[in-house]
Amino acid sequence: MNISHIEHIGIAVENLEESIKYYEDVLGMTCYSIEEVVDQKVKTAFFLVGNTKIELLESTSPYGPIGKFIEKKGPGIHHIAFAVKNATDALKLAEERGVTLIDKVSRKGAEGLNIGFLHPKSTLGVLTELCSKE
């Protein structure tokens, strides 16, 4: 699969503005980007920690994936994302290796990345995202 690094850790939050204040005022980090991904019903905020990003995710709809996640489990770690050369190719390889996919092909995500998710039932309970620039 050729994973190069952890691209980001996604954290579901109830209030993006309050969460940004915590990361900035308490942890001393700087939010470098806020973006809404309309088709995923989510607003995101990004922080850089070394070479890894923290992505805060606030649902813009209770029926979106983050809204449903928070309703079931509450706020907290939502997923881990790994950088790969080509997300669609990595998804195909994961499926060949017996992993159940949420996405059969990659789609556009935040920061212009191509993304695809592996189902947590096949990944030891961890929602796993594969990301690429291609």
C-alpha positions, 0 to 999 in steps of 0.5 A, spaced: 500 500 500 506 504 500 503 508 506 508 514 507 506 517 513 500 519 518 496 525 514 491 527 519 487 524 525 480 526 525 477 529 531 469 530 531 467 536 535 460 539 537 462 546 536 468 548 532 469 555 534 470 553 541 474 547 539 479 551 536 479 556 542 482 550 546 487 548 541 489 555 540 489 558 547 490 551 551 495 547 547 498 553 543 497 551 536 495 555 530 489 553 526 491 554 519 485 553 515 477 552 516 473 549 510 466 546 509 466 540 505 458 541 503 457 534 500 460 531 507 456 535 511 462 537 515 466 544 517 473 542 518 479 546 522 486 544 521 492 544 525 499 542 524 503 538 529 510 536 526 508 533 519 502 530 522 495 534 522 489 534 527 483 535 523 477 538 527 470 536 524 464 539 526 457 536 523 453 541 519 447 536 519 445 531 524 444 527 518 451 527 516 457 522 518 459 526 523 453 528 526 451 521 526 457 519 530 457 524 535 449 522 536 452 515 537 459 516 541 459 523 543 465 527 541 472 524 540 477 521 535 473 519 529 478 517 524 486 516 522 488 518 515 494 515 512 497 518 506 498 514 500 501 515 493 494 513 489 487 513 494 483 509 489 489 504 488 490 503 495 482 502 496 482 496 491 488 493 494 485 493 501 479 490 498 483 485 494 486 483 501 479 482 504 477 489 507 470 492 507 470 499 503 466 505 505 468 508 498 470 503 492 473 509 489 476 516 492 472 522 492 474 529 493 475 531 501 478 537 505 484 540 502 483 538 495 485 531 497 482 525 494 480 520 500 477 514 501 475 510 507 476 503 510 470 500 514 472 499 521 469 492 522 475 490 517 480 495 521 480 493 528 475 498 530 478 504 527 475 508 521 481 508 516 482 514 511 486 513 505 489 520 502 492 522 496 494 528 492 493 524 485 
